[in-house]
Amino acid sequence: MLCALVFLIVASGLWPFLGEWAIAVGATAAAMFFLGLKFWPDKTPGGDA
């Protein structure tokens, strides 16, 4: 979560230089990150599975 926060802060500071491409990549990375957090616990041993 902290890494994502730092990434978003850096990305928000760089977007005027990189343009919409950076926003698209950042949004995709953030979506993959949060989806990973949501689904990963289901695959870890010792859970409800």
Gaussian input, Z-matrix of N, CA and C with variables (Angstrom, degrees):
# hf/3-21g

backbone

0 1
 N
 C     1     B1
 C     2     B2     1     A1
 N     3     B3     2     A2     1     D1
 C     4     B4     3     A3     2     D2
 C     5     B5     4     A4     3     D3
 N     6     B6     5     A5     4     D4
 C     7     B7     6     A6     5     D5
 C     8     B8     7     A7     6     D6
 N     9     B9     8     A8     7     D7
 C    10    B10     9     A9     8     D8
 C    11    B11    10    A10     9     D9
 N    12    B12    11    A11    10    D10
 C    13    B13    12    A12    11    D11
 C    14    B14    13    A13    12    D12
 N    15    B15    14    A14    13    D13
 C    16    B16    15    A15    14    D14
 C    17    B17    16    A16    15    D15
 N    18    B18    17    A17    16    D16
 C    19    B19    18    A18    17    D17
 C    20    B20    19    A19    18    D18
 N    21    B21    20    A20    19    D19
 C    22    B22    21    A21    20    D20
 C    23    B23    22    A22    21    D21
 N    24    B24    23    A23    22    D22
 C    25    B25    24    A24    23    D23
 C    26    B26    25    A25    24    D24
 N    27    B27    26    A26    25    D25
 C    28    B28    27    A27    26    D26
 C    29    B29    28    A28    27    D27
 N    30    B30    29    A29    28    D28
 C    31    B31    30    A30    29    D29
 C    32    B32    31    A31    30    D30
 N    33    B33    32    A32    31    D31
 C    34    B34    33    A33    32    D32
 C    35    B35    34    A34    33    D33
 N    36    B36    35    A35    34    D34
 C    37    B37    36    A36    35    D35
 C    38    B38    37    A37    36    D36
 N    39    B39    38    A38    37    D37
 C    40    B40    39    A39    38    D38
 C    41    B41    40    A40    39    D39
 N    42    B42    41    A41    40    D40
 C    43    B43    42    A42    41    D41
 C    44    B44    43    A43    42    D42
 N    45    B45    44    A44    43    D43
 C    46    B46    45    A45    44    D44
 C    47    B47    46    A46    45    D45
 N    48    B48    47    A47    46    D46
 C    49    B49    48    A48    47    D47
 C    50    B50    49    A49    48    D48
 N    51    B51    50    A50    49    D49
 C    52    B52    51    A51    50    D50
 C    53    B53    52    A52    51    D51
 N    54    B54    53    A53    52    D52
 C    55    B55    54    A54    53    D53
 C    56    B56    55    A55    54    D54
 N    57    B57    56    A56    55    D55
 C    58    B58    57    A57    56    D56
 C    59    B59    58    A58    57    D57
 N    60    B60    59    A59    58    D58
 C    61    B61    60    A60    59    D59
 C    62    B62    61    A61    60    D60
 N    63    B63    62    A62    61    D61
 C    64    B64    63    A63    62    D62
 C    65    B65    64    A64    63    D63
 N    66    B66    65    A65    64    D64
 C    67    B67    66    A66    65    D65
 C    68    B68    67    A67    66    D66
 N    69    B69    68    A68    67    D67
 C    70    B70    69    A69    68    D68
 C    71    B71    70    A70    69    D69
 N    72    B72    71    A71    70    D70
 C    73    B73    72    A72    71    D71
 C    74    B74    73    A73    72    D72
 N    75    B75    74    A74    73    D73
 C    76    B76    75    A75    74    D74
 C    77    B77    76    A76    75    D75
 N    78    B78    77    A77    76    D76
 C    79    B79    78    A78    77    D77
 C    80    B80    79    A79    78    D78
 N    81    B81    80    A80    79    D79
 C    82    B82    81    A81    80    D80
 C    83    B83    82    A82    81    D81
 N    84    B84    83    A83    82    D82
 C    85    B85    84    A84    83    D83
 C    86    B86    85    A85    84    D84
 N    87    B87    86    A86    85    D85
 C    88    B88    87    A87    86    D86
 C    89    B89    88    A88    87    D87
 N    90    B90    89    A89    88    D88
 C    91    B91    90    A90    89    D89
 C    92    B92    91    A91    90    D90
 N    93    B93    92    A92    91    D91
 C    94    B94    93    A93    92    D92
 C    95    B95    94    A94    93    D93
 N    96    B96    95    A95    94    D94
 C    97    B97    96    A96    95    D95
 C    98    B98    97    A97    96    D96
 N    99    B99    98    A98    97    D97
 C   100   B100    99    A99    98    D98
 C   101   B101   100   A100    99    D99
 N   102   B102   101   A101   100   D100
 C   103   B103   102   A102   101   D101
 C   104   B104   103   A103   102   D102
 N   105   B105   104   A104   103   D103
 C   106   B106   105   A105   104   D104
 C   107   B107   106   A106   105   D105
 N   108   B108   107   A107   106   D106
 C   109   B109   108   A108   107   D107
 C   110   B110   109   A109   108   D108
 N   111   B111   110   A110   109   D109
 C   112   B112   111   A111   110   D110
 C   113   B113   112   A112   111   D111
 N   114   B114   113   A113   112   D112
 C   115   B115   114   A114   113   D113
 C   116   B116   115   A115   114   D114
 N   117   B117   116   A116   115   D115
 C   118   B118   117   A117   116   D116
 C   119   B119   118   A118   117   D117
 N   120   B120   119   A119   118   D118
 C   121   B121   120   A120   119   D119
 C   122   B122   121   A121   120   D120
 N   123   B123   122   A122   121   D121
 C   124   B124   123   A123   122   D122
 C   125   B125   124   A124   123   D123
 N   126   B126   125   A125   124   D124
 C   127   B127   126   A126   125   D125
 C   128   B128   127   A127   126   D126
 N   129   B129   128   A128   127   D127
 C   130   B130   129   A129   128   D128
 C   131   B131   130   A130   129   D129
 N   132   B132   131   A131   130   D130
 C   133   B133   132   A132   131   D131
 C   134   B134   133   A133   132   D132
 N   135   B135   134   A134   133   D133
 C   136   B136   135   A135   134   D134
 C   137   B137   136   A136   135   D135
 N   138   B138   137   A137   136   D136
 C   139   B139   138   A138   137   D137
 C   140   B140   139   A139   138   D138
 N   141   B141   140   A140   139   D139
 C   142   B142   141   A141   140   D140
 C   143   B143   142   A142   141   D141
 N   144   B144   143   A143   142   D142
 C   145   B145   144   A144   143   D143
 C   146   B146   145   A145   144   D144

   B1=1.4669
   B2=1.5205
   B3=1.3329
   B4=1.4591
   B5=1.5231
   B6=1.3281
   B7=1.4641
   B8=1.5265
   B9=1.3340
   B10=1.4676
   B11=1.5219
   B12=1.3267
   B13=1.4567
   B14=1.5301
   B15=1.3216
   B16=1.4635
   B17=1.5230
   B18=1.3485
   B19=1.4597
   B20=1.5240
   B21=1.3342
   B22=1.4583
   B23=1.5204
   B24=1.3399
   B25=1.4626
   B26=1.5302
   B27=1.3187
   B28=1.4673
   B29=1.5250
   B30=1.3323
   B31=1.4668
   B32=1.5310
   B33=1.3331
   B34=1.4579
   B35=1.5272
   B36=1.3410
   B37=1.4516
   B38=1.5200
   B39=1.3426
   B40=1.4632
   B41=1.5209
   B42=1.3417
   B43=1.4589
   B44=1.5262
   B45=1.3589
   B46=1.4672
   B47=1.5225
   B48=1.3413
   B49=1.4597
   B50=1.5220
   B51=1.3277
   B52=1.4617
   B53=1.5166
   B54=1.3192
   B55=1.4549
   B56=1.5132
   B57=1.3235
   B58=1.4558
   B59=1.5248
   B60=1.3380
   B61=1.4685
   B62=1.5152
   B63=1.3300
   B64=1.4640
   B65=1.5278
   B66=1.3244
   B67=1.4632
   B68=1.5259
   B69=1.3366
   B70=1.4614
   B71=1.5271
   B72=1.3298
   B73=1.4602
   B74=1.5247
   B75=1.3257
   B76=1.4635
   B77=1.5165
   B78=1.3361
   B79=1.4662
   B80=1.5229
   B81=1.3285
   B82=1.4638
   B83=1.5152
   B84=1.3321
   B85=1.4641
   B86=1.5237
   B87=1.3225
   B88=1.4686
   B89=1.5273
   B90=1.3362
   B91=1.4650
   B92=1.5208
   B93=1.3292
   B94=1.4642
   B95=1.5240
   B96=1.3313
   B97=1.4631
   B98=1.5287
   B99=1.3382
   B100=1.4647
   B101=1.5211
   B102=1.3467
   B103=1.4619
   B104=1.5205
   B105=1.3231
   B106=1.4624
   B107=1.5187
   B108=1.3352
   B109=1.4653
   B110=1.5229
   B111=1.3241
   B112=1.4628
   B113=1.5289
   B114=1.3236
   B115=1.4614
   B116=1.5154
   B117=1.3454
   B118=1.4596
   B119=1.5275
   B120=1.3639
   B121=1.4689
   B122=1.5288
   B123=1.3330
   B124=1.4588
   B125=1.5201
   B126=1.3296
   B127=1.4625
   B128=1.5252
   B129=1.3097
   B130=1.4614
   B131=1.5225
   B132=1.3386
   B133=1.4610
   B134=1.5257
   B135=1.3223
   B136=1.4498
   B137=1.5127
   B138=1.3344
   B139=1.4553
   B140=1.5195
   B141=1.3247
   B142=1.4599
   B143=1.5185
   B144=1.3299
   B145=1.4501
   B146=1.5270
   A1=110.14
   A2=115.61
   A3=119.74
   A4=110.46
   A5=116.35
   A6=120.16
   A7=110.34
   A8=115.45
   A9=119.30
   A10=110.24
   A11=115.94
   A12=120.61
   A13=110.04
   A14=116.58
   A15=121.16
   A16=110.29
   A17=115.66
   A18=120.47
   A19=110.79
   A20=116.26
   A21=119.99
   A22=111.00
   A23=116.70
   A24=120.33
   A25=110.20
   A26=115.93
   A27=120.04
   A28=110.62
   A29=115.92
   A30=120.52
   A31=110.50
   A32=116.55
   A33=120.03
   A34=110.63
   A35=116.40
   A36=120.24
   A37=112.26
   A38=116.54
   A39=120.36
   A40=113.48
   A41=117.65
   A42=118.60
   A43=114.55
   A44=120.90
   A45=118.20
   A46=112.48
   A47=116.88
   A48=121.04
   A49=111.35
   A50=116.02
   A51=120.05
   A52=112.63
   A53=116.58
   A54=120.10
   A55=113.51
   A56=115.84
   A57=122.05
   A58=111.77
   A59=117.01
   A60=120.27
   A61=110.27
   A62=116.20
   A63=119.95
   A64=111.07
   A65=116.95
   A66=120.50
   A67=109.83
   A68=116.29
   A69=120.42
   A70=110.70
   A71=116.55
   A72=120.81
   A73=110.40
   A74=116.57
   A75=120.50
   A76=111.83
   A77=115.97
   A78=119.78
   A79=110.68
   A80=116.55
   A81=120.41
   A82=110.35
   A83=116.69
   A84=120.62
   A85=110.93
   A86=116.57
   A87=120.35
   A88=110.40
   A89=116.49
   A90=120.07
   A91=110.50
   A92=117.35
   A93=121.38
   A94=110.23
   A95=116.59
   A96=121.39
   A97=110.69
   A98=116.23
   A99=119.58
   A100=111.45
   A101=117.20
   A102=119.46
   A103=109.82
   A104=116.61
   A105=121.00
   A106=110.94
   A107=116.66
   A108=120.11
   A109=110.93
   A110=115.82
   A111=119.90
   A112=111.27
   A113=117.57
   A114=120.47
   A115=113.85
   A116=117.45
   A117=119.28
   A118=113.89
   A119=119.94
   A120=120.64
   A121=112.73
   A122=117.59
   A123=120.54
   A124=111.69
   A125=116.67
   A126=120.44
   A127=112.03
   A128=117.85
   A129=120.27
   A130=110.53
   A131=118.12
   A132=121.64
   A133=111.44
   A134=116.84
   A135=120.07
   A136=112.73
   A137=117.02
   A138=120.32
   A139=111.03
   A140=115.60
   A141=119.64
   A142=111.65
   A143=116.71
   A144=120.81
   A145=109.22
   D1=-44.88
   D2=-179.84
   D3=-63.72
   D4=-41.83
   D5=179.52
   D6=-61.31
   D7=-41.12
   D8=179.36
   D9=-64.28
   D10=-38.92
   D11=-179.54
   D12=-63.60
   D13=-47.12
   D14=178.66
   D15=-61.39
   D16=-42.82
   D17=179.96
   D18=-60.12
   D19=-44.10
   D20=-179.20
   D21=-65.02
   D22=-38.22
   D23=179.01
   D24=-64.78
   D25=-46.06
   D26=178.95
   D27=-63.40
   D28=-44.20
   D29=-178.94
   D30=-62.30
   D31=-40.23
   D32=-179.37
   D33=-66.06
   D34=-28.16
   D35=178.73
   D36=-80.06
   D37=-25.46
   D38=-176.02
   D39=-96.87
   D40=-13.37
   D41=-172.29
   D42=-58.33
   D43=-32.54
   D44=178.51
   D45=-62.49
   D46=-23.78
   D47=-178.11
   D48=-89.81
   D49=-34.51
   D50=-175.06
   D51=-98.43
   D52=-20.46
   D53=175.68
   D54=79.73
   D55=-158.97
   D56=-174.28
   D57=-64.69
   D58=-25.72
   D59=-179.59
   D60=-58.66
   D61=-44.18
   D62=-179.70
   D63=-64.90
   D64=-37.16
   D65=179.33
   D66=-65.36
   D67=-42.77
   D68=-179.51
   D69=-63.82
   D70=-45.63
   D71=179.47
   D72=-64.50
   D73=-43.10
   D74=179.83
   D75=-62.78
   D76=-42.66
   D77=179.62
   D78=-65.15
   D79=-40.78
   D80=179.19
   D81=-64.56
   D82=-45.26
   D83=179.79
   D84=-62.62
   D85=-41.06
   D86=179.79
   D87=-65.17
   D88=-41.73
   D89=179.74
   D90=-63.14
   D91=-44.67
   D92=178.91
   D93=-63.33
   D94=-39.12
   D95=-178.86
   D96=-63.12
   D97=-48.95
   D98=-177.30
   D99=-70.84
   D100=-34.28
   D101=175.47
   D102=-64.76
   D103=-37.60
   D104=177.50
   D105=-62.72
   D106=-42.30
   D107=178.60
   D108=-64.51
   D109=-34.83
   D110=-175.93
   D111=-73.45
   D112=-40.56
   D113=-172.11
   D114=-99.24
   D115=-20.78
   D116=-175.92
   D117=-61.69
   D118=-42.05
   D119=-178.58
   D120=-56.52
   D121=-25.87
   D122=179.75
   D123=-68.94
   D124=-18.55
   D125=-174.32
   D126=-105.64
   D127=-0.48
   D128=-178.79
   D129=-85.91
   D130=140.62
   D131=179.28
   D132=-67.74
   D133=152.16
   D134=177.43
   D135=87.13
   D136=6.06
   D137=179.79
   D138=-90.28
   D139=-157.11
   D140=-179.49
   D141=-77.26
   D142=-11.15
   D143=-179.51
   D144=-64.61

